[in-house]
Amino acid sequence: MTATGLKPGDVVGIYLPNSWEFAATYHATTLAGGIPTLLNPSYREREVRYQLENSAATLLITDGSLINGMNLGGLPKLRRVYATRQPASGATAFAELLRPTTSSLPSPAEPSASCLAALPYSSGTTGLPKGVMLSHHNLVSNIYQLTGPNATAMERNDVLLCFLPLYHIYGLNVVLNPGLTLGATVVLMPRFNLQQLLGLLVSENVTTMPTVPPALSALTQAAEAGLFPKNHHLHWVKSGAAPLAPELARRFQALTGVLVCQGYGMTEASPVTHVGYLEPERYRPESIGQPLAQTECRVLDENDNEVALGQPGELVMRGPQIMLGYWKEPQATAAVLRDGWYWSGDIVRRDEQDFYYVLDRRKEMIKYKGFPVAPAEVEALLLEHPAVRDCGVIGRPDACAGEIPVAFVVLREGFTASATLQQEVCDFVAQRLTPYKQPREIHVVEAVPRTPSGKILRRDLRKALAEN
């Protein structure tokens, strides 16, 4: 990467599916002092341009199949694009980066605790996704918190199967980086594919597999149908990114003999703050587990006072894995980082053995198969459609996906509700947002309920949805 003219502190966009090229690019960038920013490979042009411009990316590593037909002109900082497997107009072949060079790696200019190492983007409950500034100290600390004593049962001789996307902090710093640090084997899948996964469990002798509740549900259904292999070596699976129904964990274990433990975290925490255990005396799949080493936790009421044991309150944390802040967002940073403590926005309770249980989460966020969807981002796009005067987006519970986005729209004068118009609105969104963010239903309403200050009353929308 240094041969490209990359300077320490330059941002490099990685817009790729799970692949060896992703892993090589990520670590080559950090070794050269650059800052990887990770883009969802299902992003549309609008989303790609936003993240590249907001992050001030100077290079983009992608594939021709992802950017063909996409306009990346006019981005002020982007000076070169590299394509990995399929060529693209205006892109240089990725192979050029693999040529031998005499360039030397730069020495760090600042301490690891303040030196930015990665810039993943996280969807908040309001506005567009925000860049999360993670330092080298944040990421490395979390790896050692995960792999150290009294944490996860991950070992050097493990074979880790990763279908979780590497652009997501869960796949990146819970699977890839800890696996490489331990010297374990990481088997990458481009995406979740049930039939392929069941075959890989046996052919690759997979021992552990971080997962998400929708994938675990699909695996449970496969086991019920007699499709789960009997001659597997899978010892345990970790569930994260979304709440896990205890009954699902018990059912999967009963059918397969494979233990399930939850973890908890967020991009802002590199990402893990809590882990569950496999030992019989501490095995509680319904709990997110206990805090990792050097992770302090408080459970506070609305007045920031500690609640009594067992009572619900907001989870507030601090530790070496907590982010430096949000990229170019000092107000958003100040809203969640106060005096070194991170306000999670999630409601939990803690029992007498220091096990934590998630009761609720950021009320506005939608979780589709573990992926966060910010209603405000979808609403902002819907308002660009000429027929939409006002709108509100909420999540509807779904057995397979967890939640699916549903939109309520108020039409402008001159437009009439019809199946054709609703499909036009859906198509409009589909051309501009990745599939998991797209509303699966459009409901035309007379008005979107709001507070006197203008905030959408999402609870009223959920009530209306339940009554339909």
SVG drawing of the C-alpha trace seen along z (x, -y; Angstrom):
<svg xmlns="http://www.w3.org/2000/svg" viewBox="-57 -22 71 61">
<polyline fill="none" stroke="black" stroke-width="0.4" points="0.0,0.0 2.9,-2.4 3.9,-2.1 0.6,-3.7 1.6,-6.9 -0.6,-6.1 0.3,-8.3 -0.3,-7.6 -3.8,-8.8 -5.1,-8.3 -8.5,-6.5 -8.9,-3.5 -12.3,-2.2 -12.8,1.5 -15.9,2.4 -15.7,6.2 -17.5,9.4 -15.8,11.8 -12.6,12.9 -8.8,13.2 -8.5,9.8 -10.6,8.2 -8.4,9.5 -5.1,8.7 -6.3,5.2 -7.4,4.5 -4.2,5.5 -1.9,4.0 -3.7,0.7 -3.2,0.7 0.5,1.7 1.0,-1.2 -0.5,-3.6 -3.8,-4.0 -7.3,-3.8 -9.7,-1.2 -13.3,-2.2 -15.5,0.7 -18.5,0.6 -21.3,3.1 -20.9,4.9 -24.7,4.6 -24.6,0.8 -26.0,-1.2 -24.3,-4.1 -25.9,-6.6 -24.6,-4.8 -21.1,-4.2 -20.7,-7.8 -21.9,-9.1 -19.4,-6.9 -16.4,-7.6 -17.0,-11.3 -17.8,-11.5 -14.7,-9.5 -12.5,-11.4 -11.3,-8.1 -8.3,-8.4 -8.3,-4.8 -11.0,-2.3 -10.4,1.4 -13.4,3.2 -14.5,5.4 -15.7,4.6 -19.0,6.5 -19.8,4.1 -19.1,0.7 -19.9,1.3 -22.4,-1.3 -21.7,-3.3 -20.6,-6.9 -17.7,-7.6 -16.7,-10.9 -16.6,-14.1 -15.4,-12.6 -12.9,-15.2 -10.3,-13.0 -10.7,-9.7 -7.7,-9.4 -7.6,-5.7 -9.8,-2.6 -8.5,1.0 -10.6,3.9 -9.9,7.4 -11.4,10.1 -13.5,8.4 -12.1,5.3 -14.0,2.0 -13.6,-1.1 -11.2,-3.5 -10.0,-1.0 -6.5,0.5 -6.0,4.2 -5.7,5.3 -2.7,7.4 -0.7,4.2 -0.7,3.9 0.8,7.4 4.0,6.5 7.3,6.5 8.3,3.1 11.2,1.5 8.9,-0.8 9.3,-0.6 6.6,-0.7 6.2,-4.0 6.7,-4.2 3.7,-5.2 3.5,-8.9 1.3,-8.7 0.5,-6.2 -1.8,-3.3 -4.5,-4.6 -5.0,-7.7 -3.9,-6.4 -6.9,-5.7 -6.9,-2.1 -10.3,-1.6 -13.4,-3.6 -16.4,-1.3 -19.8,-3.0 -22.7,-2.4 -26.3,-3.3 -27.6,-5.4 -31.3,-6.0 -31.2,-9.4 -29.6,-10.6 -27.2,-8.9 -24.6,-6.3 -21.7,-7.7 -18.0,-6.7 -16.9,-5.0 -13.3,-5.9 -11.6,-2.9 -7.9,-3.0 -5.3,-0.3 -5.5,-0.1 -9.3,0.4 -9.2,3.2 -6.2,5.1 -7.5,4.7 -10.8,6.3 -9.1,9.2 -7.1,10.0 -10.2,9.4 -12.0,12.0 -9.2,14.6 -7.8,14.2 -8.8,16.2 -12.4,16.3 -13.7,15.2 -14.5,17.1 -13.4,20.7 -11.5,19.9 -8.2,21.7 -5.3,21.9 -6.4,25.3 -9.9,24.1 -11.4,23.9 -13.7,20.9 -16.4,20.7 -17.2,17.1 -20.3,16.2 -20.6,13.0 -19.7,10.1 -16.2,8.8 -17.3,5.2 -19.3,5.6 -17.4,5.3 -18.7,8.7 -17.1,10.6 -14.0,8.4 -13.0,8.3 -14.7,11.3 -13.8,13.8 -11.1,12.7 -8.7,10.8 -8.9,13.0 -8.5,16.0 -5.4,14.6 -4.0,13.6 -4.4,17.1 -3.1,18.7 -6.4,20.5 -7.9,21.4 -10.6,19.1 -12.9,20.4 -14.6,17.6 -18.0,17.8 -19.1,14.9 -22.5,15.0 -24.8,17.3 -25.9,20.3 -27.4,23.1 -26.6,26.0 -23.0,24.9 -22.6,24.2 -23.8,27.7 -21.3,29.2 -18.4,27.0 -19.1,28.1 -17.9,31.6 -15.4,31.0 -13.5,28.3 -13.9,29.9 -15.3,26.7 -15.1,26.4 -16.8,23.1 -19.0,20.7 -20.1,17.2 -23.7,16.6 -26.8,14.5 -30.3,15.5 -31.8,15.7 -29.0,18.0 -29.3,20.1 -33.1,20.4 -32.3,21.7 -29.8,24.2 -32.4,25.4 -35.0,25.9 -32.4,27.9 -31.7,30.1 -35.4,30.7 -35.6,31.8 -32.7,34.2 -30.3,32.2 -27.8,31.3 -24.7,33.5 -24.2,36.1 -20.4,36.4 -19.6,32.7 -16.9,31.4 -18.8,28.3 -18.4,27.7 -20.2,24.4 -21.7,21.4 -21.7,17.8 -24.8,15.7 -24.7,11.9 -25.8,8.8 -29.5,9.2 -31.4,10.6 -31.5,14.4 -34.7,16.2 -33.8,18.6 -36.1,21.3 -34.2,21.2 -30.9,21.8 -32.3,24.7 -33.9,26.2 -30.7,26.0 -28.7,27.6 -31.2,30.4 -31.2,31.3 -27.5,31.0 -25.7,31.3 -23.9,28.0 -23.8,25.4 -24.9,21.8 -23.7,18.8 -24.6,15.2 -22.4,12.2 -23.1,8.5 -21.5,5.4 -21.7,2.7 -19.4,1.2 -18.6,-1.6 -17.0,1.1 -14.8,2.8 -17.4,4.6 -17.6,6.9 -18.3,6.0 -20.0,9.1 -19.7,12.9 -21.5,16.0 -19.9,19.2 -19.9,22.9 -19.2,24.5 -22.3,26.2 -22.3,24.2 -22.3,20.9 -24.1,21.9 -27.0,19.4 -27.9,19.0 -30.7,16.5 -28.1,14.1 -25.5,12.0 -23.1,13.1 -20.7,11.1 -18.5,8.1 -15.1,8.8 -11.9,8.0 -11.4,4.3 -14.9,3.5 -16.8,1.6 -20.6,1.5 -23.3,-0.6 -27.1,-0.2 -28.7,-3.7 -32.2,-5.1 -33.4,-8.1 -31.8,-10.4 -28.4,-8.6 -28.7,-7.0 -27.7,-3.3 -30.8,-1.0 -31.2,1.8 -30.0,5.3 -32.5,7.0 -34.1,3.7 -34.1,2.4 -31.9,-0.5 -29.6,-1.8 -26.3,0.0 -23.4,-2.4 -19.8,-1.2 -16.2,-2.1 -13.1,-0.1 -10.2,0.0 -12.3,1.2 -14.6,-1.9 -14.3,-4.1 -12.5,-7.5 -15.8,-9.0 -17.7,-9.6 -16.0,-10.8 -16.7,-14.6 -19.6,-14.3 -18.6,-16.0 -22.2,-16.5 -23.1,-12.9 -20.0,-11.9 -20.8,-14.1 -24.3,-12.5 -22.9,-9.0 -19.4,-9.5 -19.5,-11.3 -16.5,-11.4 -15.1,-8.3 -18.4,-6.3 -20.3,-5.1 -24.1,-5.3 -25.4,-2.3 -29.1,-3.3 -29.9,0.4 -32.0,1.4 -30.7,4.3 -31.0,5.9 -28.2,7.5 -28.6,10.5 -26.7,11.3 -24.1,13.4 -23.3,10.4 -25.0,11.9 -26.7,9.3 -29.9,9.6 -31.0,7.3 -34.6,6.2 -35.0,3.5 -32.7,1.6 -32.6,-1.6 -36.3,-2.0 -36.1,-3.4 -33.5,-1.1 -34.8,1.8 -32.7,5.0 -33.1,7.0 -31.2,10.3 -28.9,8.6 -28.2,5.6 -29.2,2.2 -31.5,0.1 -31.9,-3.6 -35.5,-4.7 -34.4,-8.3 -32.2,-7.2 -35.0,-5.4 -37.4,-8.3 -35.1,-10.9 -34.9,-8.9 -38.7,-8.4 -39.2,-12.1 -37.2,-12.6 -40.0,-10.8 -42.3,-13.3 -45.4,-11.6 -44.4,-11.5 -45.2,-14.5 -44.5,-12.9 -43.5,-9.4 -42.5,-7.3 -40.7,-3.9 -40.9,-1.2 -40.0,2.4 -42.5,5.2 -41.7,8.5 -40.8,11.3 -40.0,14.9 -37.2,15.2 -35.6,11.7 -36.3,10.5 -37.8,7.3 -38.6,5.9 -38.9,2.2 -42.4,1.0 -43.2,-2.5 -46.2,-4.8 -46.5,-7.6 -48.6,-10.6 -49.2,-11.5 -48.9,-14.9 -51.9,-16.6 -52.6,-15.2 -51.4,-11.6 -53.8,-8.8 -53.1,-5.6 -52.8,-2.5 -50.8,0.7 -49.0,-0.8 -47.9,-3.9 -46.8,-1.8 -44.7,0.4 -43.1,-2.8 -42.1,-4.0 -40.6,-0.6 -38.7,-0.6 -37.5,-4.1 -36.0,-3.0 -34.6,0.3 -32.5,-1.7 -30.9,-3.7 -30.6,-1.5 -29.2,1.9 -32.0,4.6 -32.1,5.0 -33.0,1.3 -35.9,1.4 -39.4,1.3 -41.3,4.5 -44.7,2.8 -45.9,-0.7 -49.0,-1.9 -50.7,-5.1 -52.1,-7.2 -53.7,-10.6 -51.1,-11.7 -48.0,-10.5 -48.5,-10.9 -46.0,-13.3 -45.2,-15.0 -45.6,-18.8 -41.9,-19.1 -42.2,-17.1 -40.8,-13.8 -42.6,-10.8 -44.7,-8.8 -43.5,-5.4 -45.4,-3.6 -48.6,-4.9 -47.4,-3.5 -46.7,-0.2 -50.2,-0.2 -51.8,-0.9 -49.7,1.8 -50.9,4.3 -54.5,3.4 -54.3,4.0"/>
</svg>
